[in-house]
């Protein structure tokens, strides 16, 4: 067995997991409107977004940190604020933009909800032969 191929497979699995988590977090935004709140604010802290949305600051902060790590947001270290780059607004917030990706946000979470069902569930029957 070639160790480099094993490592490449593990790397791919972790990259896929991270991409899946990003899709889930993007879907969370689609439901909660955190990107919009940040776009409206221009730049803000997690506390600012928590106050403007009414969501728990800890969860807002964790979501913002994940989105920053995924390079969806920019961090201003001098002011400890985050912002949504204007170039990302078309893809993330503007449903009329030709760059909009809003419509695909729910696909991974939708499939994930099926993936966690018990194997006996009728929604998984299409995987079995002769059903």
Buried (B, 14 or more C-beta within 10 A) or exposed (E): EEEEEEEEEEEEEEEEEEEBEBBBBBBBBBEBBBBBBBBEBEBBBBEBBBBBBEBEBEBBBEBBBBBBEBEBBEBEEEEEBBBBEEEBBBBBBEEEEEEBEBEEBBEBBEEEEEEEEEEEEEEBEEEEEEE
